[in-house]
Amino acid sequence: MSSNLAVKALSDGISAPIARLMQLYQHLGADNLDLLDEVYGNEVVFIDPLHRIEGLSDLKRYFANMYQNIGSIGFEFKQVSDSGTDALLVWTMTFTHPRLAGGKAIVVDGVSQIRYGDKVMYHRDFFDAGAMLYEHLPGLGALVRLVKRRAGL
């Protein structure tokens, strides 16, 4: 496979598909969405707390829309558990959006559950949607933060 996402030999038990996935999220942007083809299968299912997407073409549309609206985004992978067909990735995402938090950086911790063969066929992200979005919306943000404080979260 001729790849724009070079995969180096990894001695820590991370498979090539997971290494490609991690590299993808270090390089993905509005101008290189074709990199998704190298990582995700045509029938991929992608789920996060706000969306359920089925198929690579819909996933590309999702990312195209996201990158039109986001200022910057970066991922730091903190821990990876990879069985050879399933993986869990613990990460921290830092992003900016001109209409959230006054354009300041927002930091969200999350976990991705991945199932794969040669390419990723199932990707589910778990994160606090309130910490990512709702807490930073004018009006609603104060209410969400109040509820979370009272709940001890």
MOZIBEL-V136402 format. One record per backbone hydrogen bond with DSSP energy under -1.0 kcal/mol. CO is the residue of the C=O (numbers start at 1). NH is the residue of the N-H. If there is no record, write none. Layout:
co->CO nh->NH
co->CO nh->NH
This chain:
co->15 nh->19
co->16 nh->20
co->17 nh->21
co->18 nh->22
co->19 nh->23
co->20 nh->24
co->21 nh->25
co->23 nh->26
co->24 nh->27
co->24 nh->28
co->29 nh->32
co->32 nh->35
co->33 nh->36
co->34 nh->37
co->35 nh->38
co->36 nh->40
co->39 nh->120
co->41 nh->44
co->42 nh->56
co->44 nh->55
co->45 nh->123
co->46 nh->53
co->47 nh->125
co->51 nh->48
co->53 nh->46
co->55 nh->59
co->56 nh->60
co->57 nh->61
co->58 nh->62
co->59 nh->63
co->60 nh->64
co->61 nh->65
co->62 nh->66
co->63 nh->67
co->64 nh->68
co->65 nh->69
co->66 nh->70
co->72 nh->96
co->74 nh->94
co->76 nh->92
co->79 nh->90
co->81 nh->88
co->85 nh->116
co->86 nh->83
co->87 nh->114
co->88 nh->81
co->89 nh->112
co->90 nh->78
co->90 nh->79
co->91 nh->110
co->92 nh->76
co->93 nh->108
co->94 nh->74
co->95 nh->106
co->96 nh->71
co->97 nh->100
co->100 nh->103
co->101 nh->104
co->106 nh->95
co->108 nh->93
co->110 nh->91
co->111 nh->126
co->112 nh->89
co->113 nh->124
co->114 nh->87
co->115 nh->121
co->115 nh->122
co->119 nh->117
co->120 nh->41
co->121 nh->45
co->122 nh->115
co->123 nh->47
co->124 nh->113
co->126 nh->111
co->128 nh->132
co->129 nh->133
co->129 nh->134
co->130 nh->135
co->133 nh->136
co->134 nh->137
co->136 nh->101
co->137 nh->141
co->138 nh->140
co->139 nh->143
co->140 nh->144
co->141 nh->145
co->142 nh->146
co->143 nh->147
co->144 nh->148
co->145 nh->149
co->146 nh->150
co->147 nh->151
co->148 nh->153
co->149 nh->152
